[in-house]
Structures are given as C-alpha cells and as structure tokens.
Amino acid sequence: MKLSALAICVFVASLTASAVAQSKLDFTLKNDTGLVISELYVSPSNSEDWEEDVLGKDVLKDGESLDITFSRTEKSCSWDLKIVDEEDDSVEWEKLDLCKAEHITLMYKNGKATAIVK
C-alpha cells in the first residue's frame, strides 16, 4: 500500500513539473535602453508576422520591468523580439531561446542595441 501511495506522489510531482515546463517561456523584460519603449512585439521566430503589441496603450519606461507570460500550449523555444521607442526607432532581436531565459535586459552597449539573456 505504501508503494502505491509513493508511486502516485511521484506521478503527481511529474505532472506538476511538466506543467511548469510548459510555461517556461515566461520571462521578465527590463528596459535599460535609456528610452521609453512605446511598442513591444514577441513572435515565434518561424512566424512571418509580428504578434500584437504586448504593451497595448501602455509604455515601458527606462528602468522598468514587465512580466511577459505565454499560453501553456506554446511549444516553440525560439522567439523574436521587437521594440519601438518613443522616437519611433525600432530594434529587433532574433532567435532568443525563451526556454532558457528568465530575465531579458534590453540596453545600448557601446551604441549597439543589446539583449542580455539570463
């Protein structure tokens, strides 16, 4: 009887771990660009089009962070990210591995747009 209870606990734990892994694409985005981000797009790398603006009518000010969450059914790890700043300049980052990212910091380093993925 104890063995069956242990087997059930292990099975339930594996289901929970599986559910967490399915939402692994979620990440926190920090804006360290020195500019206000007025539009933010995140789309699968294999997509021809950008998804909807994640910010909607909001903006992401310099120094602020935003939690970005995905549907648990999403499976692709490779995603592209595009920002449009307050001056209507846009920058794109391609093939970010969101399965390994928990935090992404956007910044300009030596005048070049940089994304630090941790």
C-alpha positions, 0 to 999 in steps of 0.5 A, spaced: 500 500 500 505 504 501 508 503 494 502 505 491 501 511 495 509 513 493 508 511 486 502 516 485 506 522 489 511 521 484 506 521 478 503 527 481 510 531 482 511 529 474 505 532 472 506 538 476 513 539 473 511 538 466 506 543 467 511 548 469 515 546 463 510 548 459 510 555 461 517 556 461 517 561 456 515 566 461 520 571 462 521 578 465 523 584 460 527 590 463 528 596 459 535 599 460 535 602 453 535 609 456 528 610 452 521 609 453 519 603 449 512 605 446 511 598 442 513 591 444 512 585 439 514 577 441 513 572 435 515 565 434 521 566 430 518 561 424 512 566 424 512 571 418 508 576 422 509 580 428 504 578 434 500 584 437 503 589 441 504 586 448 504 593 451 497 595 448 496 603 450 501 602 455 509 604 455 515 601 458 519 606 461 527 606 462 528 602 468 522 598 468 520 591 468 514 587 465 512 580 466 511 577 459 507 570 460 505 565 454 499 560 453 501 553 456 500 550 449 506 554 446 511 549 444 516 553 440 523 555 444 525 560 439 522 567 439 523 574 436 523 580 439 521 587 437 521 594 440 519 601 438 521 607 442 518 613 443 522 616 437 519 611 433 526 607 432 525 600 432 530 594 434 529 587 433 532 581 436 532 574 433 532 567 435 532 568 443 531 561 446 525 563 451 526 556 454 532 558 457 531 565 459 528 568 465 530 575 465 531 579 458 535 586 459 534 590 453 540 596 453 545 600 448 552 597 449 557 601 446 551 604 441 549 597 439 542 595 441 543 589 446 539 583 449 542 580 455 539 573 456 539 570 463 
